[in-house]
Amino acid sequence: MIETNYIRGDFWFGSMLMIINRGLGMSLAPLRYNSTPEITLINLVSK
């Protein structure tokens, strides 16, 4: 939370949507402290 306000979630900038998730990746150790893996499914539907 010190570096940025955009850790995870949906953020609107006018008509542009930015989606940030926690992801799946791991570093050298197979451990994700307090951050469960996440996959985001985005469905695009034409108007």
PDB file of N, CA, C and O in Angstrom:
ATOM      1  N   MET A   1       0.812  -1.203   0.000  1.00  0.00           N
ATOM      2  CA  MET A   1       0.000   0.000   0.000  1.00  0.00           C
ATOM      3  C   MET A   1       0.855   1.268   0.000  1.00  0.00           C
ATOM      4  O   MET A   1       0.342   2.358  -0.251  1.00  0.00           O
ATOM      5  N   ILE A   2       2.127   1.138   0.273  1.00  0.00           N
ATOM      6  CA  ILE A   2       2.993   2.321   0.316  1.00  0.00           C
ATOM      7  C   ILE A   2       3.286   2.827  -1.094  1.00  0.00           C
ATOM      8  O   ILE A   2       3.322   4.036  -1.323  1.00  0.00           O
ATOM      9  N   GLU A   3       3.496   1.902  -2.047  1.00  0.00           N
ATOM     10  CA  GLU A   3       3.932   2.300  -3.381  1.00  0.00           C
ATOM     11  C   GLU A   3       2.808   2.833  -4.259  1.00  0.00           C
ATOM     12  O   GLU A   3       2.999   3.812  -4.980  1.00  0.00           O
ATOM     13  N   THR A   4       1.640   2.202  -4.206  1.00  0.00           N
ATOM     14  CA  THR A   4       0.567   2.583  -5.123  1.00  0.00           C
ATOM     15  C   THR A   4      -0.802   2.306  -4.515  1.00  0.00           C
ATOM     16  O   THR A   4      -0.932   1.496  -3.597  1.00  0.00           O
ATOM     17  N   ASN A   5      -1.798   2.970  -5.024  1.00  0.00           N
ATOM     18  CA  ASN A   5      -3.179   2.713  -4.605  1.00  0.00           C
ATOM     19  C   ASN A   5      -3.804   1.588  -5.416  1.00  0.00           C
ATOM     20  O   ASN A   5      -4.895   1.118  -5.093  1.00  0.00           O
ATOM     21  N   TYR A   6      -3.114   1.155  -6.471  1.00  0.00           N
ATOM     22  CA  TYR A   6      -3.674   0.171  -7.385  1.00  0.00           C
ATOM     23  C   TYR A   6      -3.081  -1.215  -7.111  1.00  0.00           C
ATOM     24  O   TYR A   6      -2.252  -1.702  -7.880  1.00  0.00           O
ATOM     25  N   ILE A   7      -3.501  -1.834  -6.032  1.00  0.00           N
ATOM     26  CA  ILE A   7      -3.033  -3.168  -5.659  1.00  0.00           C
ATOM     27  C   ILE A   7      -3.870  -4.226  -6.350  1.00  0.00           C
ATOM     28  O   ILE A   7      -3.328  -5.155  -6.950  1.00  0.00           O
ATOM     29  N   ARG A   8      -5.179  -4.095  -6.272  1.00  0.00           N
ATOM     30  CA  ARG A   8      -6.110  -5.013  -6.928  1.00  0.00           C
ATOM     31  C   ARG A   8      -7.463  -4.342  -7.032  1.00  0.00           C
ATOM     32  O   ARG A   8      -7.797  -3.457  -6.243  1.00  0.00           O
ATOM     33  N   GLY A   9      -8.239  -4.774  -8.017  1.00  0.00           N
ATOM     34  CA  GLY A   9      -9.580  -4.227  -8.165  1.00  0.00           C
ATOM     35  C   GLY A   9      -9.829  -3.629  -9.533  1.00  0.00           C
ATOM     36  O   GLY A   9      -9.002  -3.748 -10.437  1.00  0.00           O
ATOM     37  N   ASP A  10     -10.978  -2.985  -9.677  1.00  0.00           N
ATOM     38  CA  ASP A  10     -11.401  -2.338 -10.915  1.00  0.00           C
ATOM     39  C   ASP A  10     -11.330  -0.830 -10.713  1.00  0.00           C
ATOM     40  O   ASP A  10     -11.794  -0.308  -9.699  1.00  0.00           O
ATOM     41  N   PHE A  11     -10.748  -0.138 -11.682  1.00  0.00           N
ATOM     42  CA  PHE A  11     -10.600   1.309 -11.582  1.00  0.00           C
ATOM     43  C   PHE A  11     -11.013   1.942 -12.893  1.00  0.00           C
ATOM     44  O   PHE A  11     -10.577   1.512 -13.961  1.00  0.00           O
ATOM     45  N   TRP A  12     -11.849   2.958 -12.818  1.00  0.00           N
ATOM     46  CA  TRP A  12     -12.315   3.671 -14.006  1.00  0.00           C
ATOM     47  C   TRP A  12     -11.582   5.001 -14.126  1.00  0.00           C
ATOM     48  O   TRP A  12     -11.444   5.735 -13.148  1.00  0.00           O
ATOM     49  N   PHE A  13     -11.113   5.303 -15.335  1.00  0.00           N
ATOM     50  CA  PHE A  13     -10.507   6.584 -15.676  1.00  0.00           C
ATOM     51  C   PHE A  13     -11.290   7.134 -16.851  1.00  0.00           C
ATOM     52  O   PHE A  13     -10.944   6.893 -18.008  1.00  0.00           O
ATOM     53  N   GLY A  14     -12.347   7.872 -16.550  1.00  0.00           N
ATOM     54  CA  GLY A  14     -13.254   8.316 -17.602  1.00  0.00           C
ATOM     55  C   GLY A  14     -14.013   7.113 -18.135  1.00  0.00           C
ATOM     56  O   GLY A  14     -14.749   6.461 -17.394  1.00  0.00           O
ATOM     57  N   SER A  15     -13.835   6.811 -19.438  1.00  0.00           N
ATOM     58  CA  SER A  15     -14.516   5.659 -20.027  1.00  0.00           C
ATOM     59  C   SER A  15     -13.601   4.435 -20.129  1.00  0.00           C
ATOM     60  O   SER A  15     -14.007   3.407 -20.670  1.00  0.00           O
ATOM     61  N   MET A  16     -12.371   4.538 -19.615  1.00  0.00           N
ATOM     62  CA  MET A  16     -11.417   3.432 -19.684  1.00  0.00           C
ATOM     63  C   MET A  16     -11.402   2.658 -18.364  1.00  0.00           C
ATOM     64  O   MET A  16     -11.315   3.248 -17.287  1.00  0.00           O
ATOM     65  N   LEU A  17     -11.489   1.336 -18.464  1.00  0.00           N
ATOM     66  CA  LEU A  17     -11.493   0.466 -17.291  1.00  0.00           C
ATOM     67  C   LEU A  17     -10.137  -0.211 -17.150  1.00  0.00           C
ATOM     68  O   LEU A  17      -9.619  -0.774 -18.115  1.00  0.00           O
ATOM     69  N   MET A  18      -9.565  -0.159 -15.960  1.00  0.00           N
ATOM     70  CA  MET A  18      -8.319  -0.861 -15.664  1.00  0.00           C
ATOM     71  C   MET A  18      -8.634  -1.919 -14.613  1.00  0.00           C
ATOM     72  O   MET A  18      -9.195  -1.605 -13.563  1.00  0.00           O
ATOM     73  N   ILE A  19      -8.272  -3.185 -14.895  1.00  0.00           N
ATOM     74  CA  ILE A  19      -8.523  -4.292 -13.976  1.00  0.00           C
ATOM     75  C   ILE A  19      -7.175  -4.843 -13.520  1.00  0.00           C
ATOM     76  O   ILE A  19      -6.341  -5.207 -14.348  1.00  0.00           O
ATOM     77  N   ILE A  20      -6.962  -4.903 -12.230  1.00  0.00           N
ATOM     78  CA  ILE A  20      -5.715  -5.424 -11.667  1.00  0.00           C
ATOM     79  C   ILE A  20      -6.052  -6.592 -10.754  1.00  0.00           C
ATOM     80  O   ILE A  20      -6.925  -6.488  -9.892  1.00  0.00           O
ATOM     81  N   ASN A  21      -5.346  -7.712 -10.950  1.00  0.00           N
ATOM     82  CA  ASN A  21      -5.556  -8.842 -10.055  1.00  0.00           C
ATOM     83  C   ASN A  21      -4.225  -9.274  -9.434  1.00  0.00           C
ATOM     84  O   ASN A  21      -3.164  -8.766  -9.796  1.00  0.00           O
ATOM     85  N   ARG A  22      -4.299 -10.208  -8.506  1.00  0.00           N
ATOM     86  CA  ARG A  22      -3.111 -10.659  -7.783  1.00  0.00           C
ATOM     87  C   ARG A  22      -2.265 -11.621  -8.590  1.00  0.00           C
ATOM     88  O   ARG A  22      -1.097 -11.830  -8.262  1.00  0.00           O
ATOM     89  N   GLY A  23      -2.819 -12.212  -9.634  1.00  0.00           N
ATOM     90  CA  GLY A  23      -2.064 -13.083 -10.524  1.00  0.00           C
ATOM     91  C   GLY A  23      -1.820 -14.465  -9.957  1.00  0.00           C
ATOM     92  O   GLY A  23      -2.304 -14.809  -8.879  1.00  0.00           O
ATOM     93  N   LEU A  24      -1.055 -15.257 -10.707  1.00  0.00           N
ATOM     94  CA  LEU A  24      -0.766 -16.641 -10.336  1.00  0.00           C
ATOM     95  C   LEU A  24       0.691 -16.869  -9.982  1.00  0.00           C
ATOM     96  O   LEU A  24       1.007 -17.816  -9.261  1.00  0.00           O
ATOM     97  N   GLY A  25       1.571 -16.035 -10.465  1.00  0.00           N
ATOM     98  CA  GLY A  25       3.011 -16.264 -10.394  1.00  0.00           C
ATOM     99  C   GLY A  25       3.573 -16.355  -8.986  1.00  0.00           C
ATOM    100  O   GLY A  25       3.001 -15.853  -8.018  1.00  0.00           O
ATOM    101  N   MET A  26       4.715 -17.015  -8.919  1.00  0.00           N
ATOM    102  CA  MET A  26       5.449 -17.135  -7.663  1.00  0.00           C
ATOM    103  C   MET A  26       6.908 -16.797  -7.934  1.00  0.00           C
ATOM    104  O   MET A  26       7.374 -16.909  -9.068  1.00  0.00           O
ATOM    105  N   SER A  27       7.615 -16.394  -6.918  1.00  0.00           N
ATOM    106  CA  SER A  27       9.035 -16.113  -7.075  1.00  0.00           C
ATOM    107  C   SER A  27       9.831 -17.387  -6.823  1.00  0.00           C
ATOM    108  O   SER A  27       9.358 -18.473  -7.159  1.00  0.00           O
ATOM    109  N   LEU A  28      10.988 -17.292  -6.260  1.00  0.00           N
ATOM    110  CA  LEU A  28      11.839 -18.457  -6.031  1.00  0.00           C
ATOM    111  C   LEU A  28      11.222 -19.458  -5.057  1.00  0.00           C
ATOM    112  O   LEU A  28      11.360 -20.668  -5.239  1.00  0.00           O
ATOM    113  N   ALA A  29      10.549 -18.965  -4.037  1.00  0.00           N
ATOM    114  CA  ALA A  29       9.912 -19.847  -3.053  1.00  0.00           C
ATOM    115  C   ALA A  29       8.441 -20.055  -3.425  1.00  0.00           C
ATOM    116  O   ALA A  29       7.764 -19.095  -3.793  1.00  0.00           O
ATOM    117  N   PRO A  30       7.933 -21.289  -3.337  1.00  0.00           N
ATOM    118  CA  PRO A  30       6.520 -21.534  -3.672  1.00  0.00           C
ATOM    119  C   PRO A  30       5.586 -21.084  -2.551  1.00  0.00           C
ATOM    120  O   PRO A  30       4.856 -21.894  -1.979  1.00  0.00           O
ATOM    121  N   LEU A  31       5.615 -19.794  -2.242  1.00  0.00           N
ATOM    122  CA  LEU A  31       4.868 -19.251  -1.120  1.00  0.00           C
ATOM    123  C   LEU A  31       4.334 -17.886  -1.500  1.00  0.00           C
ATOM    124  O   LEU A  31       5.069 -17.052  -2.027  1.00  0.00           O
ATOM    125  N   ARG A  32       3.063 -17.655  -1.235  1.00  0.00           N
ATOM    126  CA  ARG A  32       2.456 -16.345  -1.466  1.00  0.00           C
ATOM    127  C   ARG A  32       1.845 -15.891  -0.149  1.00  0.00           C
ATOM    128  O   ARG A  32       0.727 -16.287   0.179  1.00  0.00           O
ATOM    129  N   TYR A  33       2.543 -15.084   0.595  1.00  0.00           N
ATOM    130  CA  TYR A  33       2.082 -14.632   1.902  1.00  0.00           C
ATOM    131  C   TYR A  33       0.906 -13.672   1.754  1.00  0.00           C
ATOM    132  O   TYR A  33       1.023 -12.619   1.128  1.00  0.00           O
ATOM    133  N   ASN A  34      -0.224 -14.049   2.336  1.00  0.00           N
ATOM    134  CA  ASN A  34      -1.422 -13.201   2.391  1.00  0.00           C
ATOM    135  C   ASN A  34      -1.893 -12.753   0.999  1.00  0.00           C
ATOM    136  O   ASN A  34      -2.465 -11.672   0.860  1.00  0.00           O
ATOM    137  N   SER A  35      -1.659 -13.567  -0.014  1.00  0.00           N
ATOM    138  CA  SER A  35      -2.108 -13.229  -1.363  1.00  0.00           C
ATOM    139  C   SER A  35      -2.428 -14.515  -2.110  1.00  0.00           C
ATOM    140  O   SER A  35      -1.547 -15.126  -2.715  1.00  0.00           O
ATOM    141  N   THR A  36      -3.685 -14.921  -2.066  1.00  0.00           N
ATOM    142  CA  THR A  36      -4.084 -16.140  -2.753  1.00  0.00           C
ATOM    143  C   THR A  36      -4.029 -15.928  -4.269  1.00  0.00           C
ATOM    144  O   THR A  36      -4.309 -14.826  -4.741  1.00  0.00           O
ATOM    145  N   PRO A  37      -3.671 -16.967  -5.042  1.00  0.00           N
ATOM    146  CA  PRO A  37      -3.647 -16.835  -6.500  1.00  0.00           C
ATOM    147  C   PRO A  37      -5.032 -16.485  -7.031  1.00  0.00           C
ATOM    148  O   PRO A  37      -6.048 -16.857  -6.443  1.00  0.00           O
ATOM    149  N   GLU A  38      -5.060 -15.764  -8.150  1.00  0.00           N
ATOM    150  CA  GLU A  38      -6.335 -15.286  -8.690  1.00  0.00           C
ATOM    151  C   GLU A  38      -6.280 -15.279 -10.211  1.00  0.00           C
ATOM    152  O   GLU A  38      -5.267 -14.904 -10.802  1.00  0.00           O
ATOM    153  N   ILE A  39      -7.369 -15.694 -10.840  1.00  0.00           N
ATOM    154  CA  ILE A  39      -7.542 -15.603 -12.281  1.00  0.00           C
ATOM    155  C   ILE A  39      -8.781 -14.758 -12.536  1.00  0.00           C
ATOM    156  O   ILE A  39      -9.817 -14.963 -11.903  1.00  0.00           O
ATOM    157  N   THR A  40      -8.678 -13.817 -13.453  1.00  0.00           N
ATOM    158  CA  THR A  40      -9.809 -12.967 -13.804  1.00  0.00           C
ATOM    159  C   THR A  40     -10.330 -13.363 -15.171  1.00  0.00           C
ATOM    160  O   THR A  40      -9.563 -13.455 -16.130  1.00  0.00           O
ATOM    161  N   LEU A  41     -11.623 -13.597 -15.266  1.00  0.00           N
ATOM    162  CA  LEU A  41     -12.270 -13.922 -16.534  1.00  0.00           C
ATOM    163  C   LEU A  41     -13.021 -12.685 -16.997  1.00  0.00           C
ATOM    164  O   LEU A  41     -13.897 -12.176 -16.298  1.00  0.00           O
ATOM    165  N   ILE A  42     -12.668 -12.209 -18.181  1.00  0.00           N
ATOM    166  CA  ILE A  42     -13.296 -11.009 -18.729  1.00  0.00           C
ATOM    167  C   ILE A  42     -14.091 -11.401 -19.961  1.00  0.00           C
ATOM    168  O   ILE A  42     -13.528 -11.905 -20.933  1.00  0.00           O
ATOM    169  N   ASN A  43     -15.376 -11.176 -19.925  1.00  0.00           N
ATOM    170  CA  ASN A  43     -16.259 -11.441 -21.061  1.00  0.00           C
ATOM    171  C   ASN A  43     -16.523 -10.135 -21.808  1.00  0.00           C
ATOM    172  O   ASN A  43     -17.032  -9.173 -21.232  1.00  0.00           O
ATOM    173  N   LEU A  44     -16.172 -10.111 -23.097  1.00  0.00           N
ATOM    174  CA  LEU A  44     -16.430  -8.945 -23.924  1.00  0.00           C
ATOM    175  C   LEU A  44     -17.694  -9.200 -24.734  1.00  0.00           C
ATOM    176  O   LEU A  44     -17.799 -10.205 -25.437  1.00  0.00           O
ATOM    177  N   VAL A  45     -18.641  -8.291 -24.632  1.00  0.00           N
ATOM    178  CA  VAL A  45     -19.921  -8.442 -25.321  1.00  0.00           C
ATOM    179  C   VAL A  45     -20.133  -7.194 -26.175  1.00  0.00           C
ATOM    180  O   VAL A  45     -20.022  -6.072 -25.679  1.00  0.00           O
ATOM    181  N   SER A  46     -20.439  -7.390 -27.458  1.00  0.00           N
ATOM    182  CA  SER A  46     -20.692  -6.238 -28.327  1.00  0.00           C
ATOM    183  C   SER A  46     -22.063  -5.645 -28.023  1.00  0.00           C
ATOM    184  O   SER A  46     -22.979  -6.339 -27.582  1.00  0.00           O
ATOM    185  N   LYS A  47     -22.175  -4.360 -28.268  1.00  0.00           N
ATOM    186  CA  LYS A  47     -23.435  -3.665 -28.004  1.00  0.00           C
ATOM    187  C   LYS A  47     -24.418  -3.875 -29.119  1.00  0.00           C
ATOM    188  O   LYS A  47     -25.535  -3.361 -29.063  1.00  0.00           O
TER     189      LYS A  47
END
